[in-house]
Amino acid sequence: MLVLVVDGEVDTLTAPALGEALGELLAAEPVDAVAAVDLAGVGFLASSGLAVLIRAAHTASSQGRALHLLGGSRAVTRPLEVTGSDQLFTLLPGLAELLARVDGDRPAGRVRRPD
């Protein structure tokens, strides 16, 4: 399981760093690992940040996996909903829900919990 934790504001200045981090996340081995972005610490998501997330969702989809978004506040989920891009992601409240979902979807022993 691969989880990227994002804090602060995601705007024109910070979106490129997010894009780079997401690129590294989605390039990491194994390529079939569950990929998630923890947005609980994000207070603002600008259109530039939304574009980065959408590109990452398309990359993940081309790899045959979903990109999970965790813990997004209304400031994060609202832009996703308004644009309809929320349909590109699996939105979950937090890591516990992701782990429960993954444990239910995969055979026992294949999921490694983060330390």
N, CA, C and O atoms as a GROMACS GRO file, in nm:
protein
  460
    1MET      N    1   0.085  -0.117   0.000
    1MET     CA    2   0.000   0.000   0.000
    1MET      C    3   0.089   0.123   0.000
    1MET      O    4   0.186   0.131   0.076
    2LEU      N    5   0.057   0.217  -0.085
    2LEU     CA    6   0.133   0.341  -0.098
    2LEU      C    7   0.041   0.457  -0.062
    2LEU      O    8  -0.065   0.473  -0.122
    3VAL      N    9   0.083   0.539   0.036
    3VAL     CA   10   0.001   0.651   0.080
    3VAL      C   11   0.086   0.777   0.078
    3VAL      O   12   0.193   0.782   0.137
    4LEU      N   13   0.037   0.879   0.008
    4LEU     CA   14   0.100   1.011   0.006
    4LEU      C   15   0.020   1.102   0.097
    4LEU      O   16  -0.101   1.117   0.078
    5VAL      N   17   0.084   1.163   0.194
    5VAL     CA   18   0.017   1.255   0.286
    5VAL      C   19   0.045   1.398   0.240
    5VAL      O   20   0.160   1.437   0.222
    6VAL      N   21  -0.063   1.475   0.222
    6VAL     CA   22  -0.052   1.612   0.174
    6VAL      C   23  -0.108   1.706   0.280
    6VAL      O   24  -0.215   1.680   0.336
    7ASP      N   25  -0.036   1.813   0.308
    7ASP     CA   26  -0.079   1.913   0.407
    7ASP      C   27  -0.074   2.052   0.346
    7ASP      O   28   0.002   2.078   0.252
    8GLY      N   29  -0.156   2.142   0.401
    8GLY     CA   30  -0.153   2.282   0.360
    8GLY      C   31  -0.246   2.312   0.245
    8GLY      O   32  -0.351   2.250   0.229
    9GLU      N   33  -0.206   2.411   0.166
    9GLU     CA   34  -0.286   2.453   0.051
    9GLU      C   35  -0.226   2.394  -0.077
    9GLU      O   36  -0.104   2.390  -0.094
   10VAL      N   37  -0.314   2.351  -0.165
   10VAL     CA   38  -0.268   2.301  -0.295
   10VAL      C   39  -0.315   2.404  -0.398
   10VAL      O   40  -0.432   2.408  -0.436
   11ASP      N   41  -0.220   2.485  -0.442
   11ASP     CA   42  -0.251   2.594  -0.534
   11ASP      C   43  -0.146   2.598  -0.645
   11ASP      O   44  -0.071   2.503  -0.663
   12THR      N   45  -0.142   2.705  -0.718
   12THR     CA   46  -0.050   2.718  -0.832
   12THR      C   47   0.096   2.700  -0.791
   12THR      O   48   0.175   2.646  -0.868
   13LEU      N   49   0.130   2.745  -0.672
   13LEU     CA   50   0.269   2.733  -0.627
   13LEU      C   51   0.306   2.593  -0.582
   13LEU      O   52   0.419   2.549  -0.601
   14THR      N   53   0.211   2.521  -0.522
   14THR     CA   54   0.241   2.390  -0.465
   14THR      C   55   0.198   2.272  -0.553
   14THR      O   56   0.244   2.159  -0.531
   15ALA      N   57   0.112   2.297  -0.651
   15ALA     CA   58   0.063   2.188  -0.737
   15ALA      C   59   0.176   2.115  -0.810
   15ALA      O   60   0.169   1.993  -0.821
   16PRO      N   61   0.280   2.183  -0.860
   16PRO     CA   62   0.388   2.108  -0.927
   16PRO      C   63   0.456   2.007  -0.834
   16PRO      O   64   0.491   1.897  -0.877
   17ALA      N   65   0.476   2.044  -0.708
   17ALA     CA   66   0.538   1.951  -0.613
   17ALA      C   67   0.445   1.832  -0.588
   17ALA      O   68   0.491   1.719  -0.576
   18LEU      N   69   0.315   1.858  -0.580
   18LEU     CA   70   0.219   1.749  -0.565
   18LEU      C   71   0.223   1.657  -0.687
   18LEU      O   72   0.221   1.535  -0.673
   19GLY      N   73   0.230   1.716  -0.805
   19GLY     CA   74   0.237   1.636  -0.927
   19GLY      C   75   0.360   1.547  -0.929
   19GLY      O   76   0.353   1.431  -0.969
   20GLU      N   77   0.473   1.601  -0.887
   20GLU     CA   78   0.597   1.523  -0.882
   20GLU      C   79   0.584   1.408  -0.781
   20GLU      O   80   0.625   1.296  -0.809
   21ALA      N   81   0.529   1.438  -0.664
   21ALA     CA   82   0.513   1.335  -0.561
   21ALA      C   83   0.415   1.226  -0.606
   21ALA      O   84   0.438   1.108  -0.581
   22LEU      N   85   0.308   1.266  -0.673
   22LEU     CA   86   0.212   1.167  -0.725
   22LEU      C   87   0.275   1.082  -0.834
   22LEU      O   88   0.249   0.962  -0.843
   23GLY      N   89   0.357   1.144  -0.917
   23GLY     CA   90   0.428   1.069  -1.020
   23GLY      C   91   0.518   0.961  -0.959
   23GLY      O   92   0.522   0.848  -1.008
   24GLU      N   93   0.589   0.998  -0.853
   24GLU     CA   94   0.674   0.901  -0.784
   24GLU      C   95   0.591   0.792  -0.718
   24GLU      O   96   0.627   0.674  -0.722
   25LEU      N   97   0.479   0.830  -0.658
   25LEU     CA   98   0.390   0.734  -0.594
   25LEU      C   99   0.341   0.630  -0.695
   25LEU      O  100   0.343   0.510  -0.668
   26LEU      N  101   0.297   0.677  -0.811
   26LEU     CA  102   0.240   0.588  -0.911
   26LEU      C  103   0.346   0.510  -0.990
   26LEU      O  104   0.313   0.414  -1.060
   27ALA      N  105   0.472   0.551  -0.979
   27ALA     CA  106   0.581   0.480  -1.044
   27ALA      C  107   0.644   0.376  -0.952
   27ALA      O  108   0.724   0.293  -0.996
   28ALA      N  109   0.610   0.381  -0.824
   28ALA     CA  110   0.670   0.291  -0.726
   28ALA      C  111   0.626   0.147  -0.748
   28ALA      O  112   0.516   0.121  -0.798
   29GLU      N  113   0.711   0.056  -0.709
   29GLU     CA  114   0.682  -0.087  -0.718
   29GLU      C  115   0.614  -0.134  -0.590
   29GLU      O  116   0.643  -0.078  -0.484
   30PRO      N  117   0.528  -0.231  -0.594
   30PRO     CA  118   0.474  -0.291  -0.715
   30PRO      C  119   0.369  -0.201  -0.778
   30PRO      O  120   0.300  -0.128  -0.708
   31VAL      N  121   0.358  -0.207  -0.909
   31VAL     CA  122   0.266  -0.117  -0.978
   31VAL      C  123   0.120  -0.151  -0.954
   31VAL      O  124   0.031  -0.072  -0.988
   32ASP      N  125   0.093  -0.268  -0.896
   32ASP     CA  126  -0.046  -0.301  -0.864
   32ASP      C  127  -0.081  -0.270  -0.718
   32ASP      O  128  -0.190  -0.304  -0.672
   33ALA      N  129   0.011  -0.205  -0.645
   33ALA     CA  130  -0.016  -0.170  -0.506
   33ALA      C  131  -0.130  -0.069  -0.497
   33ALA      O  132  -0.150   0.012  -0.587
   34VAL      N  133  -0.202  -0.076  -0.388
   34VAL     CA  134  -0.308   0.021  -0.363
   34VAL      C  135  -0.242   0.157  -0.345
   34VAL      O  136  -0.146   0.170  -0.269
   35ALA      N  137  -0.294   0.260  -0.414
   35ALA     CA  138  -0.238   0.395  -0.407
   35ALA      C  139  -0.342   0.489  -0.348
   35ALA      O  140  -0.458   0.490  -0.389
   36ALA      N  141  -0.298   0.570  -0.251
   36ALA     CA  142  -0.390   0.663  -0.186
   36ALA      C  143  -0.321   0.796  -0.157
   36ALA      O  144  -0.200   0.802  -0.138
   37VAL      N  145  -0.403   0.901  -0.154
   37VAL     CA  146  -0.355   1.034  -0.118
   37VAL      C  147  -0.437   1.079   0.002
   37VAL      O  148  -0.559   1.092  -0.006
   38ASP      N  149  -0.368   1.103   0.113
   38ASP     CA  150  -0.434   1.149   0.236
   38ASP      C  151  -0.440   1.301   0.232
   38ASP      O  152  -0.338   1.368   0.242
   39LEU      N  153  -0.561   1.354   0.216
   39LEU     CA  154  -0.582   1.498   0.202
   39LEU      C  155  -0.641   1.561   0.328
   39LEU      O  156  -0.691   1.674   0.324
   40ALA      N  157  -0.637   1.488   0.439
   40ALA     CA  158  -0.697   1.538   0.564
   40ALA      C  159  -0.638   1.672   0.607
   40ALA      O  160  -0.707   1.753   0.668
   41GLY      N  161  -0.512   1.695   0.575
   41GLY     CA  162  -0.446   1.819   0.616
   41GLY      C  163  -0.454   1.931   0.515
   41GLY      O  164  -0.391   2.035   0.533
   42VAL      N  165  -0.530   1.913   0.408
   42VAL     CA  166  -0.542   2.015   0.303
   42VAL      C  167  -0.661   2.105   0.334
   42VAL      O  168  -0.773   2.058   0.352
   43GLY      N  169  -0.635   2.235   0.339
   43GLY     CA  170  -0.740   2.332   0.367
   43GLY      C  171  -0.792   2.404   0.244
   43GLY      O  172  -0.896   2.471   0.251
   44PHE      N  173  -0.721   2.391   0.132
   44PHE     CA  174  -0.761   2.460   0.010
   44PHE      C  175  -0.710   2.382  -0.110
   44PHE      O  176  -0.594   2.342  -0.115
   45LEU      N  177  -0.798   2.359  -0.207
   45LEU     CA  178  -0.762   2.290  -0.330
   45LEU      C  179  -0.800   2.379  -0.447
   45LEU      O  180  -0.918   2.393  -0.480
   46ALA      N  181  -0.699   2.438  -0.511
   46ALA     CA  182  -0.722   2.523  -0.628
   46ALA      C  183  -0.737   2.437  -0.753
   46ALA      O  184  -0.712   2.316  -0.750
   47SER      N  185  -0.780   2.500  -0.861
   47SER     CA  186  -0.799   2.427  -0.986
   47SER      C  187  -0.670   2.362  -1.034
   47SER      O  188  -0.673   2.256  -1.097
   48SER      N  189  -0.556   2.424  -1.006
   48SER     CA  190  -0.428   2.365  -1.047
   48SER      C  191  -0.402   2.235  -0.971
   48SER      O  192  -0.348   2.140  -1.028
   49GLY      N  193  -0.439   2.230  -0.845
   49GLY     CA  194  -0.426   2.108  -0.766
   49GLY      C  195  -0.523   2.002  -0.812
   49GLY      O  196  -0.490   1.883  -0.818
   50LEU      N  197  -0.644   2.045  -0.846
   50LEU     CA  198  -0.745   1.953  -0.898
   50LEU      C  199  -0.697   1.890  -1.028
   50LEU      O  200  -0.715   1.770  -1.050
   51ALA      N  201  -0.636   1.970  -1.114
   51ALA     CA  202  -0.584   1.918  -1.241
   51ALA      C  203  -0.476   1.812  -1.218
   51ALA      O  204  -0.471   1.712  -1.289
   52VAL      N  205  -0.391   1.835  -1.118
   52VAL     CA  206  -0.287   1.738  -1.085
   52VAL      C  207  -0.349   1.607  -1.038
   52VAL      O  208  -0.305   1.499  -1.079
   53LEU      N  209  -0.450   1.616  -0.954
   53LEU     CA  210  -0.518   1.495  -0.905
   53LEU      C  211  -0.586   1.420  -1.019
   53LEU      O  212  -0.582   1.297  -1.024
   54ILE      N  213  -0.647   1.493  -1.110
   54ILE     CA  214  -0.714   1.430  -1.224
   54ILE      C  215  -0.614   1.357  -1.313
   54ILE      O  216  -0.639   1.245  -1.355
   55ARG      N  217  -0.500   1.421  -1.341
   55ARG     CA  218  -0.396   1.355  -1.420
   55ARG      C  219  -0.348   1.227  -1.351
   55ARG      O  220  -0.326   1.124  -1.416
   56ALA      N  221  -0.332   1.234  -1.220
   56ALA     CA  222  -0.288   1.116  -1.145
   56ALA      C  223  -0.393   1.005  -1.151
   56ALA      O  224  -0.358   0.887  -1.160
   57ALA      N  225  -0.520   1.042  -1.146
   57ALA     CA  226  -0.627   0.941  -1.156
   57ALA      C  227  -0.623   0.872  -1.291
   57ALA      O  228  -0.643   0.751  -1.299
   58HIS      N  229  -0.597   0.947  -1.397
   58HIS     CA  230  -0.587   0.887  -1.530
   58HIS      C  231  -0.466   0.795  -1.540
   58HIS      O  232  -0.473   0.688  -1.601
   59THR      N  233  -0.355   0.836  -1.480
   59THR     CA  234  -0.236   0.752  -1.479
   59THR      C  235  -0.264   0.622  -1.404
   59THR      O  236  -0.230   0.513  -1.452
   60ALA      N  237  -0.326   0.633  -1.288
   60ALA     CA  238  -0.359   0.514  -1.209
   60ALA      C  239  -0.452   0.423  -1.288
   60ALA      O  240  -0.435   0.301  -1.288
   61SER      N  241  -0.551   0.481  -1.353
   61SER     CA  242  -0.645   0.403  -1.432
   61SER      C  243  -0.574   0.329  -1.545
   61SER      O  244  -0.606   0.213  -1.574
   62SER      N  245  -0.478   0.395  -1.608
   62SER     CA  246  -0.404   0.329  -1.716
   62SER      C  247  -0.320   0.213  -1.663
   62SER      O  248  -0.281   0.124  -1.739
   63GLN      N  249  -0.291   0.215  -1.533
   63GLN     CA  250  -0.218   0.106  -1.468
   63GLN      C  251  -0.313  -0.003  -1.419
   63GLN      O  252  -0.269  -0.106  -1.369
   64GLY      N  253  -0.442   0.022  -1.433
   64GLY     CA  254  -0.540  -0.076  -1.389
   64GLY      C  255  -0.574  -0.069  -1.242
   64GLY      O  256  -0.618  -0.168  -1.184
   65ARG      N  257  -0.553   0.047  -1.180
   65ARG     CA  258  -0.585   0.060  -1.038
   65ARG      C  259  -0.655   0.192  -1.010
   65ARG      O  260  -0.651   0.285  -1.091
   66ALA      N  261  -0.718   0.196  -0.896
   66ALA     CA  262  -0.788   0.318  -0.855
   66ALA      C  263  -0.694   0.404  -0.771
   66ALA      O  264  -0.602   0.353  -0.707
   67LEU      N  265  -0.718   0.533  -0.774
   67LEU     CA  266  -0.647   0.624  -0.685
   67LEU      C  267  -0.746   0.664  -0.576
   67LEU      O  268  -0.850   0.722  -0.605
   68HIS      N  269  -0.714   0.633  -0.452
   68HIS     CA  270  -0.801   0.661  -0.339
   68HIS      C  271  -0.764   0.796  -0.279
   68HIS      O  272  -0.647   0.827  -0.260
   69LEU      N  273  -0.865   0.876  -0.249
   69LEU     CA  274  -0.845   1.001  -0.178
   69LEU      C  275  -0.902   0.985  -0.038
   69LEU      O  276  -1.016   0.941  -0.022
   70LEU      N  277  -0.823   1.020   0.062
   70LEU     CA  278  -0.862   0.999   0.201
   70LEU      C  279  -0.880   1.130   0.274
   70LEU      O  280  -0.803   1.224   0.257
   71GLY      N  281  -0.984   1.136   0.357
   71GLY     CA  282  -1.001   1.242   0.455
   71GLY      C  283  -1.015   1.383   0.404
   71GLY      O  284  -0.980   1.477   0.476
   72GLY      N  285  -1.064   1.401   0.287
   72GLY     CA  286  -1.077   1.536   0.234
   72GLY      C  287  -1.185   1.616   0.304
   72GLY      O  288  -1.296   1.567   0.326
   73SER      N  289  -1.153   1.740   0.337
   73SER     CA  290  -1.251   1.831   0.396
   73SER      C  291  -1.344   1.882   0.286
   73SER      O  292  -1.324   1.850   0.168
   74ARG      N  293  -1.442   1.959   0.322
   74ARG     CA  294  -1.534   2.017   0.224
   74ARG      C  295  -1.458   2.104   0.124
   74ARG      O  296  -1.496   2.112   0.007
   75ALA      N  297  -1.351   2.169   0.169
   75ALA     CA  298  -1.270   2.252   0.079
   75ALA      C  299  -1.205   2.168  -0.030
   75ALA      O  300  -1.171   2.221  -0.136
   76VAL      N  301  -1.188   2.040  -0.005
   76VAL     CA  302  -1.129   1.950  -0.103
   76VAL      C  303  -1.236   1.878  -0.184
   76VAL      O  304  -1.227   1.869  -0.307
   77THR      N  305  -1.338   1.829  -0.117
   77THR     CA  306  -1.438   1.750  -0.188
   77THR      C  307  -1.530   1.835  -0.275
   77THR      O  308  -1.579   1.788  -0.377
   78ARG      N  309  -1.554   1.958  -0.237
   78ARG     CA  310  -1.644   2.045  -0.314
   78ARG      C  311  -1.596   2.065  -0.458
   78ARG      O  312  -1.675   2.047  -0.551
   79PRO      N  313  -1.469   2.103  -0.481
   79PRO     CA  314  -1.424   2.117  -0.621
   79PRO      C  315  -1.434   1.986  -0.699
   79PRO      O  316  -1.463   1.987  -0.819
   80LEU      N  317  -1.409   1.875  -0.632
   80LEU     CA  318  -1.422   1.745  -0.700
   80LEU      C  319  -1.566   1.720  -0.742
   80LEU      O  320  -1.591   1.674  -0.853
   81GLU      N  321  -1.660   1.748  -0.652
   81GLU     CA  322  -1.801   1.725  -0.680
   81GLU      C  323  -1.853   1.819  -0.789
   81GLU      O  324  -1.924   1.775  -0.879
   82VAL      N  325  -1.819   1.946  -0.780
   82VAL     CA  326  -1.869   2.047  -0.875
   82VAL      C  327  -1.825   2.014  -1.017
   82VAL      O  328  -1.901   2.034  -1.112
   83THR      N  329  -1.704   1.966  -1.031
   83THR     CA  330  -1.651   1.936  -1.164
   83THR      C  331  -1.686   1.794  -1.211
   83THR      O  332  -1.662   1.760  -1.327
   84GLY      N  333  -1.740   1.713  -1.122
   84GLY     CA  334  -1.772   1.575  -1.156
   84GLY      C  335  -1.651   1.484  -1.152
   84GLY      O  336  -1.662   1.365  -1.181
   85SER      N  337  -1.536   1.538  -1.118
   85SER     CA  338  -1.414   1.457  -1.114
   85SER      C  339  -1.409   1.365  -0.993
   85SER      O  340  -1.321   1.280  -0.985
   86ASP      N  341  -1.502   1.380  -0.900
   86ASP     CA  342  -1.507   1.286  -0.787
   86ASP      C  343  -1.530   1.144  -0.834
   86ASP      O  344  -1.497   1.049  -0.763
   87GLN      N  345  -1.587   1.128  -0.955
   87GLN     CA  346  -1.612   0.996  -1.011
   87GLN      C  347  -1.483   0.924  -1.052
   87GLN      O  348  -1.485   0.803  -1.075
   88LEU      N  349  -1.373   0.997  -1.060
   88LEU     CA  350  -1.245   0.938  -1.098
   88LEU      C  351  -1.173   0.871  -0.982
   88LEU      O  352  -1.078   0.797  -1.002
   89PHE      N  353  -1.220   0.898  -0.861
   89PHE     CA  354  -1.150   0.854  -0.740
   89PHE      C  355  -1.240   0.768  -0.653
   89PHE      O  356  -1.363   0.770  -0.666
   90THR      N  357  -1.177   0.694  -0.564
   90THR     CA  358  -1.248   0.631  -0.454
   90THR      C  359  -1.227   0.723  -0.334
   90THR      O  360  -1.115   0.733  -0.284
   91LEU      N  361  -1.332   0.789  -0.289
   91LEU     CA  362  -1.323   0.883  -0.177
   91LEU      C  363  -1.359   0.810  -0.048
   91LEU      O  364  -1.465   0.749  -0.037
   92LEU      N  365  -1.268   0.816   0.049
   92LEU     CA  366  -1.289   0.749   0.176
   92LEU      C  367  -1.253   0.844   0.290
   92LEU      O  368  -1.169   0.932   0.274
   93PRO      N  369  -1.318   0.826   0.406
   93PRO     CA  370  -1.291   0.917   0.519
   93PRO      C  371  -1.148   0.912   0.572
   93PRO      O  372  -1.095   1.014   0.616
   94GLY      N  373  -1.085   0.796   0.569
   94GLY     CA  374  -0.950   0.788   0.623
   94GLY      C  375  -0.884   0.654   0.596
   94GLY      O  376  -0.938   0.568   0.526
   95LEU      N  377  -0.766   0.637   0.654
   95LEU     CA  378  -0.686   0.517   0.632
   95LEU      C  379  -0.756   0.392   0.685
   95LEU      O  380  -0.746   0.286   0.622
   96ALA      N  381  -0.825   0.401   0.796
   96ALA     CA  382  -0.894   0.284   0.852
   96ALA      C  383  -0.995   0.228   0.753
   96ALA      O  384  -1.006   0.106   0.736
   97GLU      N  385  -1.069   0.317   0.688
   97GLU     CA  386  -1.168   0.272   0.589
   97GLU      C  387  -1.101   0.211   0.466
   97GLU      O  388  -1.152   0.116   0.408
   98LEU      N  389  -0.988   0.267   0.427
   98LEU     CA  390  -0.914   0.210   0.315
   98LEU      C  391  -0.864   0.071   0.349
   98LEU      O  392  -0.876  -0.022   0.269
   99LEU      N  393  -0.808   0.056   0.467
   99LEU     CA  394  -0.758  -0.076   0.508
   99LEU      C  395  -0.870  -0.178   0.514
   99LEU      O  396  -0.852  -0.292   0.473
  100ALA      N  397  -0.986  -0.138   0.566
  100ALA     CA  398  -1.100  -0.228   0.572
  100ALA      C  399  -1.144  -0.268   0.432
  100ALA      O  400  -1.177  -0.384   0.407
  101ARG      N  401  -1.145  -0.172   0.340
  101ARG     CA  402  -1.186  -0.200   0.202
  101ARG      C  403  -1.086  -0.292   0.134
  101ARG      O  404  -1.124  -0.387   0.066
  102VAL      N  405  -0.959  -0.265   0.151
  102VAL     CA  406  -0.856  -0.346   0.088
  102VAL      C  407  -0.858  -0.487   0.145
  102VAL      O  408  -0.846  -0.584   0.070
  103ASP      N  409  -0.872  -0.500   0.276
  103ASP     CA  410  -0.878  -0.632   0.338
  103ASP      C  411  -0.996  -0.711   0.284
  103ASP      O  412  -0.987  -0.833   0.269
  104GLY      N  413  -1.107  -0.644   0.254
  104GLY     CA  414  -1.223  -0.713   0.200
  104GLY      C  415  -1.210  -0.749   0.054
  104GLY      O  416  -1.276  -0.842   0.007
  105ASP      N  417  -1.125  -0.676  -0.021
  105ASP     CA  418  -1.110  -0.698  -0.165
  105ASP      C  419  -1.000  -0.796  -0.202
  105ASP      O  420  -1.001  -0.852  -0.312
  106ARG      N  421  -0.906  -0.816  -0.114
  106ARG     CA  422  -0.790  -0.898  -0.148
  106ARG      C  423  -0.779  -1.019  -0.057
  106ARG      O  424  -0.827  -1.017   0.056
  107PRO      N  425  -0.718  -1.124  -0.108
  107PRO     CA  426  -0.696  -1.241  -0.024
  107PRO      C  427  -0.609  -1.207   0.097
  107PRO      O  428  -0.522  -1.120   0.089
  108ALA      N  429  -0.631  -1.275   0.206
  108ALA     CA  430  -0.554  -1.252   0.328
  108ALA      C  431  -0.406  -1.270   0.299
  108ALA      O  432  -0.366  -1.358   0.223
  109GLY      N  433  -0.324  -1.185   0.360
  109GLY     CA  434  -0.180  -1.196   0.347
  109GLY      C  435  -0.120  -1.111   0.238
  109GLY      O  436   0.002  -1.099   0.231
  110ARG      N  437  -0.200  -1.051   0.152
  110ARG     CA  438  -0.145  -0.970   0.042
  110ARG      C  439  -0.133  -0.824   0.080
  110ARG      O  440  -0.064  -0.749   0.011
  111VAL      N  441  -0.198  -0.781   0.186
  111VAL     CA  442  -0.196  -0.640   0.224
  111VAL      C  443  -0.094  -0.618   0.335
  111VAL      O  444  -0.097  -0.685   0.438
  112ARG      N  445  -0.005  -0.524   0.312
  112ARG     CA  446   0.091  -0.487   0.416
  112ARG      C  447   0.047  -0.353   0.472
  112ARG      O  448   0.031  -0.256   0.398
  113ARG      N  449   0.028  -0.348   0.601
  113ARG     CA  450  -0.013  -0.225   0.665
  113ARG      C  451   0.109  -0.134   0.684
  113ARG      O  452   0.219  -0.181   0.712
  114PRO      N  453   0.088  -0.001   0.666
  114PRO     CA  454   0.202   0.089   0.686
  114PRO      C  455   0.248   0.086   0.831
  114PRO      O  456   0.167   0.067   0.922
  115ASP      N  457   0.378   0.106   0.853
  115ASP     CA  458   0.431   0.107   0.990
  115ASP      C  459   0.394   0.234   1.062
  115ASP      O  460   0.429   0.252   1.178
   0.00000   0.00000   0.00000
